[in-house]
Amino acid sequence: MNDDSLQQIAHLRREYTRGGLRRKDLPDDPLVLFEQWLSQAVAAQLPDPTAMSVATVDEHGQPYQRIVLLKHFDSRGMVFYTNLGSRKAQHLEKNPRISLLFPWHMLERQVMVLGRVEKLSMIDVIKYFHSRPRESQIGAWVSKQSSRISARGVLEGKFLELKQKFQQGEVPLPSFWGGYRITIDSMEFWQGGEHRLHDRFFYQRDNEAWKIDRLAP
């Protein structure tokens, strides 16, 4: 990349003008605001509005991030599913702390979640697994997630093999596939503002209630 290109990147910016976020308008429960913002992201037809960056940390303290889809949320927390042999699952086995980020850039919004994971029950996992499209169920069997492979053809060949194997009847749940529920410790809501005077509100769990603080941008 030449110097002119680097200069262009350094000066890329825009004003955030879609509106502010005020303390008087905040609900006591952050999930009420999250549901409202998620509904607005869906209504705005944002691509993958449930996509979230999931951050975990390995045994050496090295952070990793990847995009995962949120599949459910309620008063008990947020839920996603994955291969239990994956890198993220290995990290969470040793360190259950997790960070999520919902990057709704087109609405000039972000939501950050900090919490701790616990594995979902087998009943919950089976129920969701069999609600997926059949080919997605077969796809779950194909990949030993995060392992090294020689070529894409290895995956495609395995997929066709298993598609033939499971052409009759129900696709069984792989023993290495499951899900996690995140118990939420805190949530931060970020709304872009003019002149970089963004609005940030931080919800932190306080026993059975939530403490709310405004943060400097």
C-alpha positions in Angstrom: 0.0 0.0 0.0 1.5 3.4 -1.0 1.7 6.5 1.1 -1.3 8.2 -0.7 -3.5 5.2 0.1 -2.3 5.3 3.7 -3.2 9.0 3.9 -6.6 8.3 2.5 -7.3 5.7 5.2 -6.1 8.0 7.9 -8.6 10.7 6.9 -11.7 8.4 6.3 -14.4 9.7 8.6 -18.0 10.8 8.5 -20.4 12.6 10.8 -22.9 10.6 12.8 -26.3 12.3 12.5 -29.0 9.8 13.1 -29.9 10.9 16.6 -28.9 10.7 20.2 -29.6 8.5 23.2 -30.7 10.2 26.4 -30.7 8.8 30.0 -34.4 9.7 30.5 -35.3 7.4 27.6 -33.5 4.3 28.9 -35.5 1.3 30.2 -34.4 -0.2 33.5 -33.6 -3.5 31.8 -31.0 -3.4 29.0 -32.6 -6.4 27.2 -35.7 -4.2 26.6 -33.5 -1.7 24.8 -31.6 -4.4 23.0 -34.9 -6.0 21.7 -36.0 -2.5 20.5 -32.7 -1.9 18.7 -32.6 -5.4 17.2 -36.1 -5.0 15.9 -35.2 -1.8 14.3 -32.1 -3.4 12.7 -34.4 -6.1 11.3 -36.9 -3.5 10.0 -34.1 -1.6 8.4 -33.2 -4.8 6.5 -29.6 -4.7 7.6 -27.6 -7.8 6.4 -27.4 -10.4 9.2 -28.8 -8.2 12.0 -28.2 -11.0 14.5 -24.5 -11.3 13.6 -22.2 -10.7 16.5 -18.5 -10.7 17.0 -17.7 -13.3 19.7 -14.4 -12.7 21.6 -12.7 -15.4 23.6 -9.2 -15.7 25.2 -6.8 -18.7 25.0 -4.6 -20.1 27.7 -1.8 -17.6 26.8 -4.1 -14.6 27.1 -4.4 -14.2 23.3 -7.8 -12.8 22.3 -9.7 -14.3 19.3 -12.7 -13.0 17.5 -15.2 -14.4 15.0 -18.7 -13.7 13.7 -21.5 -15.9 15.1 -25.3 -15.6 14.8 -27.4 -14.9 17.9 -30.1 -17.5 18.0 -32.2 -16.6 21.1 -32.2 -14.2 24.0 -34.4 -13.8 27.1 -34.1 -12.8 30.7 -31.7 -15.8 31.2 -29.2 -14.5 28.6 -28.1 -14.9 25.0 -27.7 -18.1 23.1 -25.6 -19.3 20.2 -24.6 -22.8 18.8 -21.3 -24.2 17.6 -19.1 -27.2 17.2 -17.9 -28.1 20.7 -14.5 -29.1 19.3 -13.9 -25.6 17.8 -11.3 -23.2 19.0 -13.9 -21.0 20.7 -15.3 -23.9 22.6 -11.8 -25.0 23.7 -11.2 -21.4 25.0 -14.5 -21.3 26.8 -13.8 -24.7 28.5 -10.9 -23.1 30.3 -12.1 -19.5 30.5 -15.9 -19.1 30.4 -15.8 -15.3 30.1 -16.9 -13.9 26.8 -17.5 -10.6 25.0 -20.1 -10.0 22.2 -20.4 -7.0 19.9 -23.3 -6.2 17.6 -22.0 -3.8 14.9 -25.1 -2.1 13.5 -23.1 0.5 11.5 -25.9 1.6 9.2 -27.9 2.7 12.2 -24.8 4.2 13.8 -25.1 1.8 16.8 -23.1 -0.8 18.6 -24.0 -3.0 21.5 -21.3 -4.7 23.6 -22.1 -7.6 26.0 -19.8 -9.0 28.7 -20.7 -12.2 30.5 -20.0 -15.9 31.3 -21.1 -18.9 29.3 -22.7 -22.2 30.3 -23.5 -25.1 28.0 -27.1 -25.6 27.0 -29.0 -28.7 28.0 -29.2 -31.6 25.5 -33.0 -30.9 25.2 -32.4 -27.4 24.0 -29.6 -28.4 21.6 -31.7 -31.2 20.0 -34.7 -29.0 19.6 -32.7 -26.3 17.8 -30.6 -28.7 15.7 -33.7 -30.3 14.2 -35.2 -26.9 13.5 -32.3 -26.1 11.1 -32.5 -26.8 7.3 -31.6 -30.4 6.6 -28.5 -29.5 4.7 -27.2 -27.4 7.6 -27.7 -30.4 9.9 -25.6 -32.5 7.5 -23.0 -29.6 7.3 -22.6 -29.8 11.1 -21.3 -33.4 10.7 -18.8 -32.5 7.9 -16.4 -30.1 9.6 -14.0 -30.7 12.4 -14.1 -27.0 13.1 -10.8 -25.1 13.3 -8.8 -28.2 12.2 -6.4 -27.9 9.2 -7.6 -29.4 5.9 -5.8 -29.9 2.5 -8.5 -28.6 0.2 -12.2 -27.5 0.0 -12.8 -30.7 -2.0 -12.3 -32.7 1.2 -15.3 -30.9 2.8 -17.5 -31.2 -0.4 -16.7 -34.9 -0.8 -17.6 -35.6 2.9 -20.8 -33.6 2.6 -22.0 -35.6 -0.4 -21.0 -38.8 1.4 -23.1 -37.9 4.5 -26.0 -36.6 2.4 -26.2 -40.0 0.8 -25.9 -41.7 4.2 -28.6 -39.6 5.8 -31.0 -39.5 2.9 -33.5 -41.6 4.8 -35.0 -40.5 8.1 -33.8 -37.9 10.6 -30.3 -36.5 10.7 -28.9 -37.5 14.1 -27.4 -34.9 16.4 -23.5 -35.0 16.3 -22.1 -35.7 19.8 -19.6 -32.8 19.2 -22.3 -30.1 18.5 -23.9 -27.9 21.1 -24.6 -24.5 22.3 -24.0 -21.9 25.0 -26.0 -19.4 27.0 -24.3 -16.2 28.1 -25.3 -14.9 31.5 -25.0 -11.2 31.0 -22.9 -9.2 33.5 -22.9 -5.9 31.6 -24.1 -4.3 28.4 -23.0 -1.1 26.7 -25.1 0.8 24.2 -23.3 3.2 21.7 -25.2 5.7 19.6 -23.1 7.8 17.1 -23.3 11.6 17.7 -22.2 14.7 15.8 -18.7 16.0 16.3 -17.7 12.6 17.8 -19.8 13.4 20.9 -21.2 9.9 20.9 -23.7 8.7 23.5 -22.6 5.6 25.5 -24.5 4.0 28.3 -23.2 1.2 30.4 -25.6 -1.2 32.2 -23.9 -3.3 35.0 -25.7 -6.0 37.0 -26.3 -5.0 40.6 -27.9 -8.0 42.4 -31.4 -8.2 40.8 -31.3 -4.7 39.3 -29.1 -2.8 36.8 -26.9 0.2 37.5 -26.7 2.6 34.5 -23.8 5.0 33.9 -23.2 7.4 31.0 -19.6 7.0 29.6 -17.5 9.7 27.9 -17.2 9.0 24.2 
